[in-house]
Amino acid sequence: MLLFVKIALRENVAVFSENRPEWIIAFYSAWYLKKTAVPIDYLSAPEEVDYILRDCKPGVLFCSRERYESIETVIESLPHAIRVFIFEDLDIGFEGTELVAFPDLDPEVTAMIIYTSGTTGSPKGVMLSFKNVTININGVAVTKVFSEESIVLGLLPLHHTFPLLGTMVGPLAVQGTLVLCPSMASEDIMRTLQENKITTILAVPRFYNLIRKGIKDKIQASFLARNLFNLAERVNNPTFSKKIFKKVHAKLGGHVRFLVCGGAAIDTDVAKDYKTLGFEMLEGYGMTETGPMISFTRPGRRKVGSPGEVLQGTEVKIRDGEITVRGDNVMKGYYNRPEETAEVIRDGWLYTGDFGIHG
């Protein structure tokens, strides 16, 4: 179901809320109405929300009641008019919904503005076009990481490009399924995995570190389990490992095909342990400014410790030790910041600020 509200032609649409079905509906409604979506970190302090709303001046804000109460004074002090829609006050029916065909979207139009954390100054609004989004979706779709049969765990906050594209836009674009986890509590996560036949998990290294610690602690406590783990490590065969550690797979629901790790590089020993247990872990390298993929590991071709192969249609070069990127995944620029855009995009190449060496 889509939310239909009267929105002026040039208005941005902001979404400020924890993960929930209404978040997804509001986001896609902005796209359906050919507007720019502005997801805001639901943990942002009032002053951070104030900065973002003043910077991109959205005419509409969707938010949960809890989040609205945290920024009510901010809304009242804004110099421009903004209409606020609180999810709990909207009559949204989820039963008997019908598929709605999206209108043709101009690939050059800004699909969304994602604000960076602002650790080195004020947050910058990264403008990602529909072309940036499409190249990311198509680049992953051809590898069959996502398909119509995919059931993806929605665990991470959707305002980040990694979970936004990886758990929502990408899977739903190929008619896969997204299951939102009620919270980050371990009991909620395990229940969601058990009850929904999750096939794909997207998470950050810390999540996988915690899961792996729990598994390894139990293995180390058993002489038989330790020896079976060592044997599986030597055999190095996914089918063998899945049989040996069938209970481990069952604990995660029994249907997980891919563990996708992003946000930072995962420890090599952790990745190796998941491989020994029979899980296929996929890693990637990217940044918000590339919406977010630059490279990622393909199923069946993963090398532990490698950021994978470059996204289709993308070029990567090392210039004076810095990783530079060119392609349709590179952002349009920083919103209202032409000088800072010119600092990082030069002659069509995005200078990532990351160190790299030729392999």
N, C-alpha and C positions, 0 to 999 in steps of 0.2 A: 504494500500500500504506500502511496506517496502523499506527502503533506502539501496541500495546495493553499498558498496564502498569496495575497496580492503584493507582489514585489516589484519595485521600480526597475527599469531596464538595467541600470548600472550598479545595483546594490550587491555588495558582498553579503554572504550568509555565514555567520559564525555559529559554531557548535561548541558548547562548554558543558561537558557532562562526563560522568564515568561511563564505561561501556554498558550499553543496554540496547534493545531492539530499536527504540525511538531514535537513538543516535544515528544508526544506519539509515533509517527512513529519512531523517532530516538531511543527512549528507547527500543521498541520492536525489532527493527532491530538489536540492539546489542545482545539481547537474541537469535534472530533467527540465528545469526552468531556465537553463543556460546561464546560471550564475556561478560565481567563484565561491567555493567552499573554504571556510577558514576554521579548521579544527584547532581548539585551544586545549592545552594540557589541563586536565581537570584538577591537578594539584597546584596549579599556579596561584601565587599569592595575589591578593586584590590589586596591588600596584602593578604587577605584571600584566594582568588582564586589562587594567586601565591603559597601559602603554599600547597594547595590541589593538584595543578598540579605537583608540585615538589615532593610531597609525594607519590602519586600513579602512576605518570608518564603515563598518558593516551597517546596513540598514535593518538587518534582522539578526536576532540572537536566539538560538534554541538552547535551552539548558534545563537541567534537573532542578527541583525546588531547593535541594541542599546547596547546590552550586550558586543558585541565584541569591540565596540568603547571604552568601559570603561576599557578594559583589553588589548588593543593592545600592549602597552609597556610591559606588563607582558609576553605575548606570545613571543615577540621578545627577551626577556632576558632569556628564559628557556634554561637549559643546554641540554635538549633532544629534539629530533625532534617531532613535533606535527602538524598534519594536521587539519586545521580549515575549517568547512563547515558552511557557514552562510545561515540560512533558506531562507532568501529573495532571495538568489542567486540560490537556487536549484529549478529545474523544477519538482515540485511535483504535480501530478494530483490527485484529489480526486474523480473524476467521473469514473465510470466503473471499480472500483476496484474489485478484487476477493479475496475470502478467501484463505489463504495460510496455509497449515498444518505446525505446528512447528516440528522441529526435536526432537528426544528424548534428554532430558536434564539430565545430571548427577545430582542427588539430592545433592551430596556433593560439587559440584562446586560452587564457589562464584557467586551469581546472581547479587549482587550489593554491592557497598561500599557507605554507608551513613555517611557523616561527621557530628559529633556533633557540637554544637555551640561553644565549646571551652571556656565556661565561667570560667572554673577552669584551664586554661592552653591552650595549642595548641589544635586545633580540632583533634579528634580521628576518624579514619575511621572504622566504624562498618561494618564488613563483614557478610552479610546475604546470606546464601546458598539457592539454589532452594528448599531444604527441609524445611528451615525456612519459605519461602514464601508459599509453598504448605500447610503446617500445619495450617497456618493462614487462607488461603483461604477456605480450607475444613472445618475448625472449625466454620467459620461463615456461609458457604454455607448450612450446614445441618440444620441451624435454619431458613432458608428461608428468612433471612433479604434481601438477594439478589436473584433475579431470572431472568429469561429471560424477564419478564415483567417490571423489575426495570428500572426506568429512574432516574439517579443519577445526582445531581447538582455538577459540578466541580467548587468549590469555592476556596478552599485552595490551596496554592502552592504545586505542585506535588513532590517537592524534599523531603518533609517530609514523613516518613513511614506511618503515619495515613491516609492522603489523597491519597498517592500513592497506598496503598493496598485497602483503603476503597472506593475511588471514581473511581480508574482506574483498577488496576489488578483484584480485587475481582469481581466487577460487570461484567467486560468484559470476565472473565473466565467462567461465566455462561451465556454468550451471552446477558447480559443486555446492557443498553445504558448509555453513559456518555455524558452530555451536559456541555460544558465549558462556564462559565459566563464571559462576556467580561471584567468585572472589578469588584472591590469591592464596587463600587458606588451603593447606595440604589436603584436608578432608574433602573440600569442594572440588579440587582438581582431580583427585582420585575417583570421586563419584562421577564426575563428568566424563572422565575417560572410560569408566566401566559401563556407564549407561548409554553411551552414544556411539560406540564403535568408531572412535576417532582413528583416522588413518594418518593424519599429519599434525605434528606439533611444531609450532614456531615459538622459540623462546631465546632468551639471552643466556650466556655462559653460566651465570649464577644459578639459574634454575637447573640446568643439567648437572652442575657440580653437586647440588644438594641431592638430587635423585640418585646420582652415581654413588655418593657417599653412603646413602642408606643401603644400596644394593651391595656395595663392597664390604661394608661392615658385617652384613649377614654372611657373605661368602667367606670372609676371613675367620668367622666364628666356627666354621665347619671344615673339618679336615677333608671330607669328600668334596665339598663345594670348591675348596681351594684347588684341589687336584684337577677337578673338571674344568675349572677356569683356565688353569695352565695348559691343559690339553687343548681346549678350544682355541687358545692363543696360538699354539703351534700348528694346529690343523688349518686355521684361517679359512674357514668355509662357513658362509652365512647360514646355509641350510642346516649344517651340523650344529652350529651355535644355537639356532632357534629351537632345535629339538632338545638340546641339553638344558637350555635355560627357558623352557616353556613356561614355567611358573612366573618368571620375571616378566615375560611378554604378556601373560595373562593379567598380571598386576596392573599393567598399563592399558588394559582393555582387550588385549589380544589381537588387535587389528592395525596397530601402528606400522606404517610402511616407512615414513620419513621423519627424522628428527632434524628440523631446520634451525640452525644457530646463526644469530646475527647480533649486531650491536657492538661486538668486539670479538677478537679472536679467542677461541676456546683453547684451553690447555691441551697440548698434544697427548699427554697421558690419559686425560679424560676421554678424548676422542677415540683413542686406541681401545680403551676399555669398552666403550659402547660398541665398537666394531667386534670385539671379542664376544660380546653378549648377543651379537646377531642383529644389531640395529644399523640402519644406513643413515648416517649423519651427513647432512649437507651444510656446507658453510658458504659464506659469501663475503665480498668486500664492497663497500659502497658508502654513500653519504646522502644526506637530504638533498643536496644540490644536484644529484643524479637520479633522484626519484624512485628508489635509492640505489639500484643495482649498477655496479661496474663489472664485477665478475662473480661467478658462483660455481660450485662444484656440481657436475652432472651425475645423475643416478648411474651407478655401475662404473663410474670413472673417477671416483674420489681418491685423492691422495691426502693422507692425514698431514695437516700442517700447511696445506696449500689453499689459497683463496679461490682456486678454481680457474675456469676459463672465462674469457672476456664475453660480456653480453653481446648477443648478435647485433651487428650494426654499430658497434662501438669500437673506437680506436684508443689504445693506451700507449703512451710513450714516457720514458724516463728522461727528464731534462734537468741536468745539473743535480741529480739525485732526488728530484721531486717527481711524483706521479702526476701526469697530466692526462686529461681525458677529452675526447672529441666524439660527438655523436648526437643522435636524437634524444638521448636520455639526459643531456645537459640542460639545466634550468634556463628559463628565460632571463633570470637575473634576480636581484634583491629588490623587493618592492620599495619604490621611491628612493632608491639608493644607487644612482647611476655610477657614482665615483667608486663605491665599494664593489659594484659589479665589475667595473673595468679593471679593478685590481686582481680579480680572480679569473676572469675570462678574457684572455688575450689572444687575438688572431684566431678566434674560434675554439681555443683550447682552454679547458677548465684546469686551473692549477689547484690541486687538492690540498696542498700543504703537508702531505704525507710523504715520508721517505720511501724510496723504492730502489731496487737494484735489478739489473738484468739477470734473468734466470739462465 
